[in-house]
Amino acid sequence: MKSYHELLYSLFMVPFTAGNGVQNSDGLRIHDGSISTSAIAIFLVGIAFVFISVSSSPVHEDPDNLIRYVLITTVLLGIGAIFTLWARFNRQIREKEDTISCSTNSKPTGLRLKFLWLFCVGIIVRTALSIAKRVYNITISYHLAQSYVSIIWNILLFAFSCLETAFVTHFCNTAVVGSLLVHYGMIFIIVANLSIWFDSVLGQERRYFNSNNETQTNFEVESYNCTNTATVVCLAESAFPYVYPIVAEFCLVSTGFLFRIWSTAKMTMTRKFLMNSTRHKEETLPLLNSENFKIDQVSSVLDEYSRELSFPYLSATIGMMFVIILIILEAAILIENGEDKLSDLYKSLEIYRLVYTITMLGLVFLGFGLLYGQCIPINTSRHLSAGEFILLFSLLGMVMFLLFAVVARIKHSSTGSWSTAENVVLLVVVYFQTVFILQSYRYRRYRRLNCLSIKNVFMLLSVMNLGLWFNDSFLQNRVPYIHAVYHKMYSHQAWTFMNAILFPIVVFFRFHSSMMLYELRHMISSSN
């Protein structure tokens, strides 16, 4: 029963609590959540950016309301996180639970804090003007639905900015004990800030490109025509070009302070984590074997396992078989001219890519199980390296590209449900695979070398990612059927621009993931 409990924990809990870890006296792993929370933050930022971008496109009758719904959701989560963390930090300070006072009120920090308060005042002015304009619109029965939603949004923006400014001021010079709740709370606050920042930048572009007869441009300076317009509306419209940058600056400055608090929470959590965990010199692994092998003890049994074959070339061969079938289908689509035959081939490609992606998802979950069963954490305070930060950055581009594809496929559902299912599954795969890769760098030594070895999972995933990289680099953009639905959804010019920015990041994510998995396979081999 204990082995099943550990197996379920490794499959369904570790992907969401992954990070630096040790093994306690009961054989269970303890993680600080530093990896999973970073990946989830990237994922949520990508979701927010895509939904705001899609909501602002001309395909919607009322894009402003759709954007407000997304922002209201993220800000409500951010406000809830602020209240939760404020209560938790105050309780820790009252109990003096390893609280560290960092009362170094340096001049740069104090100056940034003053500017944060100044930007907060600017947001208060901006929300007041916007609410006044919307109230006036309601009195004359103009854009009623949009006005009501905008009033709710501005009230929430006012509350969020004031609460966040007070939160940052109160805790910017205090390092408190981190936990999974702290990490996830900081994620929601940061995502809310980045969403508001992206909306403010996008709002400036919309105002610039969607100017109508109410705006006049003299010597490239935008001014609002106040003729036959109420004073409050004229004042609000004239002030908006100046308050939009203030909103963006507030979000970026507060995000910098939040990252500072988050980093201290990670450090103090690691410190508490090292002091409280019971890590014996000779750690044991209870999973996948009834006997507990001492890792640091050189025994004849371990030497016998080391001499067993792990079949690395067999796993690479199996991966190549998957890749070759994918390349054959893509090549057949490129050389086929018949319309009916081309449609059948494209449907076959969609189904095969879905099977390919589901296979990768199964391998990732198998890797989590083997990582937990065959390896132990040997580094309890490792920070993300440059290569790992690059992987997280490319994950953001990958998530945004897949979400744009999913939205387009759902909007035009008649163009292929198989491709929609593949993109949804692929979104799940890229998150779990990224967490699996980053977590594996903290687990080096392993127990047995046989067919069911984690090094074979690394090799198979590396080959399959490399196959997707080859497919995306040389074949994917050459298939016209793939981009037809995107041009219909976002227009040819818009999709060409988005594809030119995001698709190279997608290709790089495939290649970088493949190289990191191959590196992990050799790191595991050299740690016997």
KOLLUM-775156 format. One record per atom (N, C-alpha, C): residue in three letters; z negated, y, x negated. Coordinates in pm, whole numbers, plus 50000, padded with zeros to 5 digits. Layout:
alaZYX/...
//
This chain:
met500004988049917/met500005000050000/met500005012649913/lys499295012149802/lys499255023749715/lys500615026849657/ser501375016249622/ser502705018349566/ser503635024749668/tyr503555020349795/tyr504385026549899/tyr503995041049920/his502705043949914/his502245057749929/his502815066449818/glu502795061449696/glu503325069149582/glu504835070749592/leu505515060349643/leu506965061149655/leu507355071749758/leu506675071949873/leu506955082149974/leu506635096049921/tyr505555097149844/tyr505195110149786/tyr506285114949690/ser506805105849608/ser507825109849510/ser509125113849576/leu509445107949693/leu510715110749758/leu510675123149846/phe509555125649913/phe509525135950015/phe508575147549984/met507705146249885/met506805157149850/met507155163549717/val507495155449618/val507795160749485/val508965170649487/pro510055168249566/pro511145178149568/pro510725191949617/phe509605193049689/phe509155205949739/phe507895211049668/thr507375203249575/thr506215207549495/thr506475205849347/ala507725204449307/ala508065201249168/ala507685212649075/gly507335208948954/gly506945218548852/gly506275211548736/asn505585219248652/asn504815213148545/asn503715204448606/gly503455193048545/gly502495183948606/gly501835174648508/val500765168648554/val500075158248480/val499765146948577/gln499275135948521/gln498885124548600/gln497375123348595/asn496725122748712/asn495275122048713/asn494785107748697/ser493475105948706/ser492895092748682/ser493275082748789/asp493665087348909/asp494075078349015/asp495545074749008/gly496255079648909/gly497665076648895/gly498585085748972/leu498035095649042/leu498855104849119/leu499255116849035/arg500415122549066/arg500905134048992/arg500425146949058/ile500125156748976/ile499765170049024/ile500795179648968/his501415187749055/his502445197149012/his502055211249055/asp502535221048979/asp502195234949010/asp503245241949097/gly504325235149133/gly505305240949225/gly506205251549165/ser506195253249034/ser506965264148973/ser508465261948983/ile508925249548992/ile510365246648999/ile510865247549142/ser510205240349232/ser510685239749370/ser510665253449436/thr509635261449409/thr509575274649470/thr510675283849418/ser511015282649291/ser512125290749238/ser513445286749303/ala513695273749317/ala514935269149379/ala514995272949527/ile513865271849598/ile513845275749739/ile514085290649754/ala513525298849664/ala513765313249668/ala515245316349653/ile515905309849557/ile517355311649539/ile518095307649666/phe517705296449724/phe518365291349844/phe518225301249960/leu517025306349982/leu516795315650093/leu517525328850072/val517575333649948/val518315346049920/val519805344049951/gly520355332549911/gly521745329749941/gly522015329250090/ile521105322950167/ile521265322250312/ile521235336250374/ala520275344450331/ala520165358050387/ala521405366250354/phe521895365650230/phe523065373550192/phe524295369450273/val524485356450291/val525675351850363/val525605355850510/phe524445354150573/phe524345357450715/phe524505372450737/ile523995380750646/ile524185395150661/ile525655398850641/ser526295392450543/ser527715395350517/ser528595391150634/val528335378950685/val529155374050797/val528895382250923/ser527645386050945/ser527315393851065/ser527965407551063/ser528215413050945/ser528825426250935/ser530345425850940/ser530925413950950/ser532385412850951/ser532945416251090/pro534215419451099/pro534805423651228/pro534915412351331/val534605399851295/val534755388951390/val533725389651502/his532675397551485/his531625398751586/his531805411651665/glu531515410951795/glu531625422651880/glu530535432951850/asp529365428251812/asp528245437251786/asp527575433251655/pro528195436251541/pro527675431551414/pro526315437251378/asp526035449751420/asp524755455751384/asp523575447951441/asn523685443551566/asn522595435851625/asn522395422451555/leu523495415851518/leu523375403051448/leu522675404751314/ile523005415451243/ile522325418051116/ile520845420651140/arg520545428251244/arg519145431251272/arg518345418751306/tyr518965409251376/tyr518245396751408/tyr517875389351280/val518795388751186/val518505382051058/val517395389350984/leu517495402650977/leu516505410450904/leu515135410050972/ile515115410251105/ile513845409551176/ile513135396351145/thr513895385451140/thr513285372451107/thr512695372350967/thr513455377150868/thr512965376950731/thr511775386450713/val511815397950778/val510715407550763/val509445402450832/leu509585395950948/leu508405390051013/leu507765379550923/leu508585371250859/leu508045361450765/leu507375368450647/gly507975379450599/gly507375386950489/gly506055393150527/ile505965398750648/ile504695404750693/ile503615394050706/gly503975382550762/gly503015371550771/gly502545366850634/ala503475366250538/ala503095362250402/ala502165372450337/ile502415385450360/ile501535395750303/ile500115394450356/phe499975392850487/phe498625391250544/phe497935378750489/thr498705367650479/thr498115355150430/thr497655356450285/leu498505361950201/leu498155363250059/leu497045373450038/trp497055384150117/trp495985394150103/trp494635387750132/ala494555380050240/ala493295373450273/ala492895363350166/arg493875355950114/arg493565345850013/arg493115352249882/phe493805362749839/phe493425369349714/phe492045375849726/asn491765382149838/asn490445388349856/asn489335377849855/arg489605366249915/arg488585355749913/arg488345350649771/gln489415349249695/gln489255344849556/gln488505355249474/ile488775367949499/ile488065378449424/ile486595378649461/arg486275377049590/arg484875376649631/arg484145364649571/glu484825353349565/glu484195341349511/glu484305340649359/lys485065350249299/lys485275350649154/lys485805337249103/glu486795332349172/glu487385319349139/glu488405321149026/asp487915321748905/asp488765323348786/asp489655335648798/thr489175345648869/thr489955357948883/thr489955365748752/ile491105370648714/ile491255377948589/ile491625392348622/ser490865401748575/ser491175415748596/ser492065420848485/cys493225425748521/cys494175431148424/cys494255446248442/ser493155452948426/ser493075467248455/ser493625475548339/thr494895473448312/thr495575481348208/thr496505491048279/asn495955502148323/asn496755511848397/asn497595519948298/ser498645513648248/ser499505520248153/ser500315531048224/lys500795540648149/lys501555551648207/lys502845546848273/pro503625537548211/pro504825532948281/pro504515526348415/thr503455517948419/thr503095511348545/thr502645521548648/gly501805531148608/gly501365541448701/gly502505549848754/leu503495553048669/leu504625560948713/leu505475553248813/arg505705540448785/arg506475532248879/arg505755531249013/leu504435530249008/leu503665529249133/leu503775542149214/lys503765553649146/lys503925566349216/lys505305567349281/phe506335562549209/phe507665562649268/phe507745553049386/leu507015541849378/leu506995532549491/leu506435539349615/trp505345546949600/trp504795554349713/trp505775564949762/leu506485571549669/leu507475581549708/leu508605575149788/phe509085563649744/phe510145556649817/phe509635551949953/cys508365548149960/cys507795544150089/cys507795555850187/val507465567650138/val507525579650224/val508955581950272/gly509925579750182/gly511335581150222/gly511715571350331/ile511195558950324/ile511475549150429/ile510845553350561/ile509635559050553/ile508985563850676/ile509825574750742/val510355583950662/val511235594450717/val512495588250776/arg513045578550706/arg514275572150753/arg514045565050887/thr512955557450898/thr512675550351023/thr512385560051137/ala511705571051107/ala511415580951212/ala512695587051266/leu513625590751177/leu514885596551220/leu515705586351300/ser515715573951254/ser516495563851324/ser515935561051463/ile514595560251474/ile513985557951605/ile514265569751698/ala514175581951646/ala514465593751729/ala515895593551779/lys516835589751694/lys518235589051736/lys518425578551844/arg517785566751825/arg517955556051923/arg517295559552056/val516155566252052/val515515570552176/val516415580352251/tyr517045589252180/tyr517985598552244/tyr519155590952307/asn519665580752237/asn520755572752293/asn520335565652421/ile519065561152426/ile518575554452546/ile518505564252662/thr518115576552634/thr517995586552743/thr519335589952805/ile520405588452727/ile521735591352782/ile522505578452811/ser521785566852806/ser522385553752838/ser523585550752749/tyr523385552452618/tyr524465550152521/tyr524015539252423/his524815528252416/his524485517052326/his523035512252348/leu522725508252473/leu521345504952507/leu520825492852428/ala521595481852431/ala521135469552365/ala520955471952215/gln521925478652155/gln521845481452012/gln520675490451979/ser520375499852068/ser519295509352044/ser517935502452051/tyr517755493752151/tyr516475486752163/tyr516205477952041/val517215470451997/val517045461951878/val516775470451755/ser517465481651743/ser517275490251627/ser515865496251624/ile515315499551740/ile513945505051744/ile512945494451696/ile513105482251744/ile512215471351698/ile512335469451548/trp513575469451498/trp513785467451355/trp513155478651272/asn513285491051315/asn512725502251240/asn511195502151240/ile510605497951351/ile509145496751355/ile508675486051256/leu509395474751253/leu509015464051158/leu509245468451014/leu510335475850988/leu510595480650853/leu509495490250809/phe509055499050901/phe507955508250871/phe506675500550837/ala506335490550918/ala505115482650894/ala505225474850764/phe506385468850737/phe506565460750617/phe506445469350491/ser507095480950491/ser507075489350370/ser505665494550343/cys504935498650447/cys503565503550426/cys502635492350379/leu502725480550442/leu501885469350403/leu502185464850260/glu503475464150227/glu503845459550093/glu503405469549987/thr503535482450015/thr503085492549918/thr501585491549895/ala500815489850002/ala499375488349987/ala499035475249914/phe499765464549944/phe499535451549880/phe499795452449729/val500915458249693/val501265459549551/val500265468549479/thr499865479649541/thr498905488749480/thr497565481849456/his497155473549550/his495845467149542/his495805455849440/phe496915448549424/phe496885436449342/phe497785437049219/cys498415448449191/cys499375448849080/cys498695446848944/asn497415450048933/asn496705448448807/asn495655437348813/thr495875427648898/thr494945416548911/thr495725403548910/ala495295394448824/ala495895381148820/ala494945371548892/val495445364948996/val494615355949074/val495135341749057/val494325332249104/val494675318149088/val495865314949179/gly496885309049121/gly498065305149197/gly497885291849267/ser498725289349365/ser498755276749438/ser500105275749506/leu500365264349570/leu501625262949642/leu501735273249754/leu500615276049822/leu500635286249927/leu500985299949869/val500455303249752/val500765315949688/val502245316549652/his502755305849594/his504165305749554/his505095307449675/tyr504845299749780/tyr505705300849898/tyr505545314349966/gly504335319949967/gly504155333350023/gly504925343849947/met504885343249814/met505645352849733/met507145351349756/ile507595339049781/ile509015336849808/ile509455344849930/phe508705343750040/phe509105350350164/phe509095365650149/ile508135371050074/ile508095385550055/ile509295390149971/ile509595382849864/ile510715386549777/ile512045385349852/val512215374649930/val513455372850006/val513615384150108/ala512525388250172/ala512605399550266/ala513045412350195/asn512515414950075/asn512925426749999/asn514395426249961/leu514845414949911/leu516245413849869/leu517185414649988/ser516755409550104/ser517605410550225/ser517745425050268/ile516645432350269/ile516705446650306/ile517555454350206/trp517405451250076/trp518215457949974/trp519695455249996/phe520055442650023/phe521465439250043/phe522015446150167/asp521205446850272/asp521645453750394/asp521845468650370/ser520965474850289/ser521125489150261/ser522385491850181/val522675483150083/val523905484750005/val525125482650094/leu525075472150177/leu526195469350267/leu526345480450371/gly525215486350414/gly525275497250510/gly525975509550454/gln525735512350327/gln526435523650264/gln527945521150261/glu528335508750229/glu529765505650225/glu530395506550363/arg529665501850466/arg530205502650602/arg530385517250644/arg529425525450610/arg529535539650648/arg530695546450574/tyr530965541750452/tyr532035548050374/tyr533415543650424/phe533555530550450/phe534875525450486/phe535165526350635/asn534145527150717/asn534345527750862/asn534135541750916/ser534455551750838/ser534315565550885/ser535325568250997/asn534885575951097/asn535745579151211/asn535895594251224/asn536255598451341/asn536505612751361/asn535245621151353/glu534055614751361/glu532825622451358/glu532455626851218/thr533115621551117/thr532805625150979/thr533955633150921/gln533625642450840/gln534615650650772/gln534375649750623/thr535425648650547/thr535315647550403/thr535945659750338/asn535115667750273/asn535585679550203/asn535245678150056/phe536315678049974/phe536145676449830/phe535345663649798/glu535665652649874/glu535095639549853/glu533585639149879/val533065648749956/val531655648549996/val531615646250146/glu530895635450187/glu530855631850329/glu529865640750403/ser530295646450515/ser529425654550599/ser529655650750745/tyr528615652350825/tyr528695648450966/tyr529045660651051/asn529985658951143/asn530415669751231/asn529425670851348/cys528615681351348/cys527545682951446/cys528005690151572/thr529305692551586/thr529795699451705/thr529565690951829/asn528995697051933/asn528725690452060/asn527845677952042/thr526925678451950/thr526035667251924/thr524595672051926/ala523705663651977/ala522285667251983/ala521735669451843/thr520745678051832/thr520185681551702/thr519585669351632/val518865660851707/val518215649251645/val519255639551591/val520365637951663/val521435628951615/val522095634951491/cys522335647951495/cys522945654551380/cys522065653551256/leu520765655551275/leu519825654751163/leu519775640651106/ala519745630651195/ala519675616751149/ala520935612751074/glu522105615851130/glu523365612051066/glu523565619350934/ser523115631750925/ser523265639250801/ser522335633950691/ala521165628750733/ala520185624050635/ala520435609650589/phe521125601650670/phe521295587650637/phe521945585050500/pro522985592450458/pro523565589850326/pro522575591650210/tyr521495599150235/tyr520525601650128/tyr519345591950133/val519055586550252/val517895577650263/val518275563050237/tyr519555559550250/tyr519955545850219/tyr519625542050075/pro519945550449975/pro519555546849837/pro518045545649818/ile517255553349894/ile515795552449882/ile515315538749926/val515895533250034/val515525519850080/val515845509549973/ala517025510649913/ala517415501149810/ala516475502049690/glu516145514049647/glu515255515649532/glu513855510449562/phe513355512649683/phe512035507449720/phe512005492249709/cys513055485849758/cys513095471149754/cys513115465949611/leu513895472249524/leu513995467449387/leu512705469949309/val512105481649326/val510855484549254/val509735475349301/ser509615473449432/ser508565464649483/ser508815450149442/thr510075445949433/thr510375432349386/thr509935430449242/gly510095440849159/gly509605439949022/gly508105438049015/phe507355445449096/phe505905443649100/phe505535429749152/leu506255424849253/leu505955411649308/leu506185400649205/phe507255401949126/phe507495392049021/phe506375392448917/arg505835404148893/arg504725405148798/arg503495397848851/ile503165400048978/ile502025393049038/ile502285378049041/trp503535374349075/trp503885360049083/trp503745353248947/ser504165359948840/ser504065354048707/ser502615351948666/thr501735361348698/thr500315359548665/thr499715348248747/ala500145346748873/ala499655335748955/ala500065322448895/lys501285321548841/lys501735309148778/lys500905306048655/met500625316248573/met499865313748450/met498435309448481/thr497795316248576/thr496415312548608/thr496355299148677/met497395295748753/met497415282548816/met497525271648710/thr498365274048609/thr498495264348501/thr497185262748426/arg496475273948405/arg495205273348334/arg494175265248415/lys494085267948543/lys493165260348629/lys493605245748638/phe494915243848642/phe495505230648652/phe495125222048531/leu495135228148413/leu494795220748291/leu493295217948283/met492475226948333/met491025225148322/met490515214848422/asn491095214448541/asn490535206148646/asn491145192148651/ser492305190348597/ser492945177148603/ser492305167848502/thr492155155548540/thr491545145448453/thr492655137548387/arg493015141748271/arg494125135448200/arg493575127448083/his493655114448089/his493165105947983/his494165105347869/lys493665101547757/lys494535100647641/lys495585089947661/glu495165078747726/glu496095067947751/glu496375067647901/glu497515073147941/glu497845074148081/glu498575061548125/thr498455058148249/thr499045045948301/thr499995049148415/leu500875039848443/leu501855041448549/leu501715029848646/pro501165032048765/pro500935021148857/pro502145017248939/leu503215025248937/leu504315022949029/leu505355013648967/leu505995005749052/leu507104996749018/leu506684984948930/asn505424983248907/asn504984971748829/asn503514969548857/ser503114957048871/ser501714954148898/ser500854956148776/glu501454956048659/glu500704958048536/glu500844972648491/asn499744978148440/asn499754991948392/asn499954991948242/phe501074997548196/phe501344998148054/phe500815011047997/lys500135010647887/lys499685022647818/lys500835028347737/ile501165040747769/ile502365046647711/ile502245048247561/asp501095052547513/asp500935055247371/asp500655042747290/gln500545031347357/gln500235019047286/gln501515011647259/val501805008747134/val502995001347096/val502684986547110/ser503304980047206/ser503034965947234/ser504314957947226/ser504164945147217/ser505324936447210/ser506084936347341/val505344938347451/val506004938747580/val506924950747590/leu506454962547542/leu507284974547543/leu508494972947453/asp508314966447338/asp509454963947251/asp510454954847319/glu509944945247397/glu510844936447468/glu511664944047572/tyr510994953247644/tyr511724961547739/tyr512744970347668/ser512384975447552/ser513284984547480/ser514534977347435/arg514434964047416/arg515604956547371/arg516524952647486/glu516044954547612/glu516894951247725/glu518014961447740/leu519134956647794/leu520284965247811/leu520094973847935/ser520514986247927/ser520454995048043/ser521834997448104/phe522884991448049/phe524244992048103/phe524715006448124/pro524685014748020/pro525125028648040/pro526615029548070/tyr527415020848008/tyr528855021248031/tyr529215016248169/leu528415007048223/leu528665002348359/leu528465013548460/ser527385021348443/ser527165032548535/ser528255043048521/ala528725045548399/ala529815054948379/ala531105049848443/thr531335036848434/thr532535030948494/thr532515031948646/ile531355029448706/ile531225030748851/ile531485045148894/gly530945054548819/gly531195068548850/gly532655072248839/met533345066948738/met534765069848720/met535595064148834/met535165052948891/met535905047349005/met535855056949124/phe534695062649149/phe534595072649255/phe535495084549226/val535525089049102/val536285100949065/val537785098249074/ile538235086549032/ile539665083349032/ile540205083249174/ile539445077449267/ile539885077349407/ile540005091649460/leu539065100149425/leu539125114049468/leu540355121049413/ile540645118749286/ile541815125249224/ile543105120049285/ile543165107149318/ile544385101549379/ile544655107949515/leu543625109549595/leu543805115749726/leu544265130349713/glu543655137649620/glu544065151649600/glu545505152349550/ala545885143749457/ala547255143849404/ala548255140249512/ala547885130749601/ala548795126949709/ala549045138549803/ile548005146649829/ile548175158449915/ile549085168649850/leu548995170049718/leu549805180049649/leu551285176649649/ile551605163749643/ile553015159849633/ile553635156449768/glu552825155549872/glu553345151950005/glu553915164350075/asn555085162550139/asn555745173650209/asn555725172050360/gly555585159850410/gly555595157550553/gly554345162950620/glu554515169950734/glu553385176350801/glu552415166050856/asp552925155550924/asp552045145450983/asp551315137550875/lys552045133550774/lys551435125950664/lys550405134450591/leu550685147150575/leu549765156150506/leu548455157650584/ser548565158350717/ser547365159450800/ser546495147050788/asp547115135250787/asp546355122750773/asp545695121750636/leu546415125850532/leu545845125350398/leu544665134950385/tyr544795146550446/tyr543695156250436/tyr542465151250510/lys542655144650623/lys541515138950694/lys540865127950612/ser541685119750547/ser541125109350459/ser540335115350344/leu540835126450289/leu540125133150180/leu538775138450229/glu538745144350349/glu537475149450401/glu536465138250419/ile536915126850474/ile535985115650495/ile535495110250361/tyr536405109150263/tyr535985103750134/tyr535025113250062/arg535275126150070/arg534355135650007/arg532975135250072/leu532925132850202/leu531635131250269/leu530905118950217/val531635107750204/val531015095550147/val530575098050002/tyr531395104849928/tyr531085108349788/tyr529795116649779/thr529675126449869/thr528495135149867/thr527245127549910/ile527365118950013/ile526215111050057/ile525755101549946/thr526705096149871/thr526355087549758/thr525565095349653/met525975107549625/met525225115949530/met523815118849580/leu523685121349712/leu522355123949768/leu521455111849753/gly522015099949779/gly521225087749759/gly520815085849614/leu521705089049521/leu521365087749378/leu520265097549338/val520295109549394/val519255119349361/val517885114549409/phe517825109249532/phe516555104049582/phe516105091849501/leu517055083349462/leu516715072149374/leu516175077349242/gly516765088149191/gly516285093949066/gly514865099149077/phe514525105349192/phe513145109949211/phe512165098149209/gly512545087049274/gly511675075449274/gly511495069549136/leu512595068449062/leu512505062848926/leu511805072448831/leu512005085548851/leu511325095348767/leu509815094148783/tyr509385092348907/tyr507955091048933/tyr507425077548885/gly508255067248893/gly507775053848860/gly507895050048715/gln508895055348645/gln509145051148509/gln508755061548405/cys508425073548447/cys508145084348352/cys506795090648381/ile506305098248284/ile505075105848300/ile505325120248255/pro504595129848311/pro504725143648265/pro504055145448130/ile504785151048035/ile504225152947901/ile504095167647864/asn504595176447949/asn504515190847920/asn503955197848042/thr502755203348029/thr502055209148143/thr502185224248153/ser502855230648060/ser502955245248062/ser504325250148019/arg505365242348047/arg506715245848003/arg507325256048098/his507895266748041/his508575276948120/his510055273548129/leu510725279648225/leu512155277248242/leu512915282448120/ser513835274348070/ser514655278347956/ser515845286548003/ala516625291447907/ala517815299447942/ala518825291148020/gly519035278647977/gly519955269948049/gly519505267048190/glu518205265948211/glu517685263548346/glu517825275948434/phe517615287748377/phe517855300048453/phe519325301348491/ile520215297548401/ile521645297948432/ile521975288348545/leu521345276648544/leu521565267048652/leu521105272748786/leu519965279648788/leu519485285748912/leu520415296948958/phe520935304848864/phe521885315448901/phe523155309448961/ser523675298948899/ser524875292648954/ser524585285849088/leu523325281349108/leu522945275849239/leu523115286349348/leu522765298949320/leu522935309549419/leu524395311049459/gly525295311449363/gly526725312249395/gly527215300049471/met526715288349433/met527105275949502/met526655276249648/val525425280349672/val524895280749809/val525685290849893/met525965302449839/met526715312549914/met528115307649948/phe528795301349852/phe530145296249876/phe530135285649986/leu529195276249979/leu529115265650080/leu528755271150217/leu527875281150222/leu527505286950351/leu528665294450414/phe529445301850333/phe530645308250387/phe531595297750445/ala531705286450376/ala532585275750425/ala532045269650554/val530755267250562/val530155261350683/val530335270650802/val530085283550784/val530235293150895/val531675293450944/ala532625293250852/ala534035293450892/ala534415280850967/arg533925269350920/arg534255256750987/arg533625255951125/ile532395260951139/ile531745260651269/ile532445270151366/lys532855281851317/lys533565291551402/lys534875285751453/his535575278551367/his536835272151404/his536625257051396/ser535865251951491/ser535435237851487/ser536595228151500/ser537725232651554/ser538855223651571/ser539555220351440/thr539205227151332/thr539915225251205/thr539345213951122/gly538265207551164/gly537775196251087/gly536265195351080/ser535705185851156/ser534255183951154/ser533795176251031/trp534675168050972/trp534295160550854/trp533985169950737/ser534805180150722/ser534565189650614/ser533285197550636/thr532985200750762/thr531725207650793/thr530525198950755/ala530595186150793/ala529505176950758/ala529355175650607/glu530495175250536/glu530425174050390/glu529755186150326/asn530095198150375/asn529495210250319/asn528005211150348/val527595206750468/val526175206850502/val525405197150412/val525935185050396/val525285175250308/val525275180250164/leu526355186850124/leu526425192049988/leu525385202949963/leu525075210950066/leu523995220650052/leu522665213850022/val522425202650088/val521195195050061/val521235189149921/val522395184149881/val522525177749750/val522265187549638/val522845199549646/val522725208949533/val521275213449515/tyr520515214749626/tyr519095218349611/tyr518325207049544/phe518415194949600/phe517635183849546/phe518065180349404/gln519365181149376/gln519825178049241/gln519325188349141/thr519325201049179/thr518805211449089/thr517335209349059/val516535206649162/val515115204049141/val514925191449056/phe515735181249081/phe515645168749004/phe515935171148856/ile516965179148828/ile517305181948688/ile516185189648619/leu515715200248684/leu514665208548622/leu513365200848606/gln513045192248703/gln511815184348693/gln511905173948583/ser513105168448561/ser513255157748462/ser513005162648320/tyr513215175748294/tyr512945180848160/tyr511465180548126/arg510615178948223/arg509175178348200/arg508665163948194/tyr509555154248211/tyr509215140048205/tyr510105133548099/arg509525129247991/arg510335124147882/arg510215108847864/arg508995104047851/arg508805090147811/arg508855080947932/tyr509505069547917/tyr509585060448029/tyr509355046147982/arg509205037248077/arg508605024348052/arg509565012948032/arg510595012048111/arg511425000248104/arg512905003948096/leu513664995648030/leu515114997148018/leu515764985148084/asn516294986848200/asn517044976148265/asn518084982548354/cys518704974648441/cys519794979948522/cys519314991348612/leu518104989648671/leu517565000048757/leu516745009648672/ser517445017348590/ser516795026648499/ser517235040748533/ile516345050248510/ile516655064148543/ile517785069448457/lys517965064048336/lys519045068748251/lys520415065348311/asn520495054248387/asn521735050948455/asn522005060648571/val520945065048638/val521115075048743/val521615088148683/phe521045092048568/phe521535104148500/phe523015102948465/met523405091548412/met524795089648372/met525735089848491/leu525355082848599/leu526215082148717/leu526375095948782/leu525265103348796/leu525345116748852/leu526135126148761/ser526005124448630/ser526765132848537/ser528265130748554/val528675118248564/val530105115248579/val530625120348713/met529845118548820/met530305122948952/met530375138148959/asn529435145248897/asn529525159848891/asn530715164248808/leu530975157248698/leu532125160548616/leu533425158248692/gly533455147648776/gly534635145248858/gly534865156348959/leu533785161349022/leu533925172649113/leu534355185249040/trp533865186848916/trp534305198348836/trp535805197648810/phe536305185848771/phe537735184248745/phe538535186548873/asn538035181048984/asn538715182649112/asn538785197449152/asp537635204549142/asp537615218549182/asp538415227449087/ser538415223948959/ser539095232448861/ser540605231748870/phe541125219648891/phe542575217848877/phe543295214349007/leu542565210149111/leu543245205649231/leu542845213149357/gln541565216849369/gln541055221949495/gln541765234549541/asn541925244349455/asn542555256949495/asn544055255849516/arg544635244449480/arg546075242849497/arg546445236849634/val545435232549710/val545695226549842/val545645237449947/pro546775240950011/pro546785252150106/pro545955249450230/tyr545825236650271/tyr545085233550392/tyr543615237950381/ile543085237650263/ile541665240350245/ile541345254850276/his542235264050241/his541945278250254/his542465284250385/ala543175276550464/ala543755282150587/ala542675287050683/val541625279150701/val540565282750795/val539765294750744/tyr539625296050612/tyr538895307350556/tyr539675320350573/his540985319750556/his541805331650579/his541765335850726/lys541675326050815/lys541595329150958/lys540255335550994/met539195331450925/met537865336450956/met537595350050893/tyr537925351450764/tyr537515363450691/tyr538665372850656/ser539865369550693/ser541085376550656/ser541485372550514/his542765373750489/his543295369250360/his542705377050243/gln542625390250259/gln542145398550149/gln540665396250120/ala539865395450227/ala538425393550208/ala538125380050144/trp538785369350193/trp538505356150136/trp539025355049993/thr540145361249963/thr540645361049825/thr539645367549732/phe539035378649776/phe538035385349695/phe536775376649677/met536255371049788/met535055362649779/met535315349949697/asn536475344049716/asn536805331849643/asn536945334649494/ala537485346249459/ala537635349749317/ala536285351549248/ile535265355849323/ile533935357949265/ile533105345149265/leu533075338049379/leu532155326849395/leu532695313649343/phe534015311449356/phe534545298349317/phe534365295249169/pro534555304749076/pro534255301548936/pro532785297748913/ile531865303648991/ile530455299848979/ile530245285549028/val530965281749135/val530885268049186/val531355258149080/val532485261249018/val533025252448913/val532045251448796/phe531475262748758/phe530505262548647/phe529265254548683/phe528805255548809/phe527635247748851/phe527885232948833/arg529075228348872/arg529415214048853/arg529335210148706/phe529995218148621/phe530065214648479/phe528685215448415/his527935226048444/his526625227748382/his525665216748427/ser525715212948553/ser524875201948601/ser525235188948532/ser526525186348515/ser526955174148447/ser526465173648303/met526555184848233/met526115184948094/met524595183448082/met523855189648173/met522395188348168/met521965174048201/leu522635167648296/leu522315153748328/leu522625144548210/tyr523735147048142/tyr524065138948024/tyr523045141147912/glu522605153647897/glu521585156547797/glu520275149447832/leu519905149247958/leu518675142548000/leu518765127547975/arg519925121947993/arg520095107547967/arg519795104247822/his520235112747729/his519975110147587/his518545113847550/met517965123847613/met516575127247586/met515645115847629/ile515955109747743/ile515155098247787/ile515315086647691/ser516525084347641/ser516765073147550/ser516035075047418/ser515945087347369/ser515345089847239/ser513835090647243/ser513215089147363/ser511765090647373/ser511045077447382/asn511725066247348/asn511045053247352/asn510025052347241/
//
